[in-house]
Amino acid sequence: MGTFSSDIVDLTRRAAAPSQAGIFSGDNPSHYNASDPIRLWVIQAVVIIGFTQLLALVFGRMRQPRVIAEVVGGVILGPSVMGRIPKFTTTIFPDASMAGLNLTANVGLVLFLFIVGMEVDMSLVRRNARASTAISLAGLVLPLGLGAALAVPIYHTFTDGSSNFGYFVLFVAVAVGITAFPVLCRILTELKLLDTTVGVVVLSAGVGNDVVGWILLALAVALINASSGLTALWVLLAGLAYVLFMCFPVRLAYRWLSKKTGSLEAGNPSAMMMTVTLVLVFISAFYTDIIGIHAIFGGFVAGLVIPHDHGYAISMVEKLEDLVSILLLPIYFALSGLRTNLGLLDNGITWGYVVLICVVAFFSKFLGCSIAARLSGFNLRESGAIGTLMSCKGLVELIVLNVGLSAGILDTRTFSMFVLHALILTFMTTPLTLLFYPPKHRVHIGTTTARGAGVELTAEDGHAATSGRADFQGALKTRVSAIVDRVEQLPAVMTLTQLLQSSALAAPAPTPISASASESHEKSVSHSPASPPSLDNLRNHFEPQGRLTLEALRLIELTDRTSAVFKSQSAEALVRSDALLSVLRAFGYLHHVNVSTSLAVVGVDDFPEHVAQHVRDTSSQLVVLPWVSPVVPVEDSPVSTPAPRETVNDPANASASASTSGPFDVLFQQKRDRSITGGQAQYIRRVFSDVPADVALFWDRGLGQPGEGDAQYHLFLPFFGGPDDRLALSLIVQLCLNPCVSASVVRVRKSGSEVLTPMNSIEAEKAWNLLHSSTVHNPAFPDTVYGAQTTQTRLASDTADDLLWARFATSANTAPELFEALSRVNFAEETSNTPLHSVVELATKSLPNRARLLLVAGRARRMAVESHFDELRHLCIEHNASLGTELPKILGEVASAFVAAGLGASMVIVQAATTVGR
């Protein structure tokens, strides 16, 4: 009977009732009690998990896989380090308790190998059959041969000859020749190589290497457990028959049952399917254990049965991975460390063999795989990276070594030597891969040049706006990228897309007019003239060439979870089954919008980079960045939810509502932004900074119910000047081509000096706290305030402001087709000593009855006409609003003034593109 089955039988014999005495009667919880082993098991599990998590933080900083921390933690807890503390091992890890700990570890190992089996995707091998087969074979034949040769002197030097020589040679050859596929996936993910040519080929070769390795391990275990050659033959035949039985009838039956229950189509296993799956896994492990093959092989075979359609396997992994990776698997690898005694490596000969093992194991893999890759057409850097990655050890080799130790093939000294070599080679993989294959030399799969022609990046003297006349149709935003990562962002994307689509369909005939007059780059798109009177008629007058194109990018955060790695490997399938993208495709079909979808599984720090690359690849003119985070400057104020209509229309009520507070709120600064995080702020600001297109941040704070008037949406724009405000004004005019939209645009000029009440020391301190205390400033990503403007660029920008304002406000040089749109825009001018106070008051008065208010503002972090920071501080004091340090940097000072004043309307904050370094 195998080890797994024996441990279960041994524990079930301990059925005596536990003692009811506790610590109050002097009972020692660390004392092992066979009838109540749970107490010491909990202590052991907490110690192991604590060490693992602590070391994972340290090694994670060095970009090392988690298995390094798990094994090193076990080594520290074992006889090599903490075992030298008197009574530590006998108290925390007594020999009598190891059976229970070992059973827990084996259960976790069976579940982990089940997950590894689900990760095996033979389609990867089929897509890259030629190169991956050559690399996989070269990475097996040479290491197996050299490993067998290496086993001969090790056997004669470090063993007493009691173990079978042939079995010893087989185990050493397998340990040297196998590649740790699970660790390989995580290293490729960490180094962002999954979408490169090297990453795809290494994954394909690793799958084949992994499968062959498990077959060799099963063969070795079968030979060891068999008492004769005939018995070994029976074991192998029984194992082969079982694999065929699982891969065909059981696989088909499981697929039929998952379809019958609806779990496969839903992409989420039901409670019944989870029950069936777990029973299948443990029965499979039980069978392979009792026929003489290790139980882990049964778990691996069960993983091959699970279908991958509709993300079903990913959902299965998500339900199991936390228990396995956080609790069960660290226990197994901690046991490996507990069995490792580096103190036995006490002479030069032993350390010489450790170095020899490392050299043979690395160069046998490296040379074989890199030469095969070079002959397959890869360059020297790519071949070196492939050879380095294929030499990775880790989880799989440690499993092989533990099986050899349990079977008596390896003694503690040789086991420790091979564990140390596995740690060294795994630790070397990341730095050597970066050395051979740095980011600048990587070739990504599917990278294409920007689509379309005629994209012109214009910039005059760095920041000057273009003064030439351009077709208004050429300035329309008809190719838009929308970035989504949460379902809550869909309403914002759909709302703005529908307004842009309506205006695109209603676009007039080409007319010479300079719309943005900024340095933003824009793409000319031809449209057919149409001027229908309503939204329904817009659809009836639809022309294909006038449709809006929505380039939707779905971002999924890549974490160290197995399911996240699984998703990154299945991105091509996920883009077709992802719920968010499916909703957007359906929306596009219903509203005549061309929707193209993309999906990226990347680290959260790489979100801005992928957004910028997506914009370049799609030649997008505008990036819609929805923001639905409930960022509230004042808790329990109308800012966090849509403001009541009376509050929006009445500035006095709005002010009072925003400043309502309890007696201790001001003293203890309770009302501050707690929801915004440094990661969110940096992501948004980096998108503003890095994306080579116009950006519109849509802060969706709830648009309320549809109005019943002629204008369902009313836009308000304070126009201070500068490229961002010019872009905002052009966007306002485009949206007003839709008859459902009206707007109020106020050009604000500052007269004289500010008439602000000087602050005393207490108020100044309070203002500083309101603008700085709620978030922590991160110097690693400074504020995106751009270079100082010169007199020439300032005059050029002012001239562009005057020209654009005159063209739209006076309608003197405007084409007749735009008269109807401009008739829905109310242009006004305002001169004030306190411009922010004035625009807040005008915004609350500008809303017509039964319409939704949408505030539009230029971000104005670049070439702003003037700074409004002092006035913003006074607004924060007046309304007791805590904005923190990040919100003004994200929104700009004008939009932040709306937030501080308690206006609950949604906002669109725009920034014009520039080719100048930011």
Secondary structure, 3 states (H helix, E strand, C coil): CCHHHHHHHHHHCCCCCCCCCCHHHCCCCCCCCCCCCHHHHHHHHHHHHHHHHHHHHHHHHCCCCHHHHHHHHHHHHCCCCHHHCCCHHHHHCCHHHHHHHHHHHHHHHHHHHHHHHHHCCHHHHHHCHHHHHHHHHHHHHHHHHHHHHHHHHHHHHHCCCCCCHHHHHHHHHHHHHCCCHHHHHHHHHHCCCCCEHHHHHHHHHHHHHHHHHHHHHHHHHHHHHCCCHHHHHHHHHHHHHHHHHHHHHHHHHHHHHHHHCCHHHHCCCCHHHHHHHHHHHHHHHHHHHHCCCCHHHHHHHHHCCCCCHHHHHHHHHHHHHHHHHHHHHHHHHHHHHHCCCHHHCCCHHHHHHHHHHHHHHHHHHHHHHHHHHHHCCCCHHHHHHHHHHHCCCCHHHHHHHHHHHHCCCCCHHHHHHHHHHHHHHHHHHHHHHHHHCCHHHCCECCCCCCCCCCCECCCECCCECCCCCCEHHHHCCCEEEEEECCHHHHHHHHHHHHHHHHHHHCCCCCCECCCCCCCCCECCCCCCCCCCCCHHHHHHCCCHHHCCEEEEEEEEECCCCHHHHHHHHCHHHHHHHCHHHHHHHHHHHHCCCEEEEEEEEECHHHHHHHHHHHHHHHCCCEEEEEECCCCCCCCCCCCCCCCCHHHHHCHHHHHHHHHCCCCCHHHHCCCCCCCCCHHHHHHHHHHHHHCCCEEEEEECCCCCCCCCCCCCEEEEEEECCCHHHHHHHHHHHHHCCCCCEEEEEEEEEECCCCCCCCCCHHHHHHHHHHHHCCCCCCCCCCCCCCCCCCHHHHHHHHHHHHHHHHHHHCCCCCCHHHHHHHHCEEEEEEEECCHHHHHHHHHHHCCCCCCEEEEEEECCCCCCCCCCHHHHHHHHHHHCCCCCCHHHHHHCHHHHHHHHCCCCCEEEEEECCCCCCC
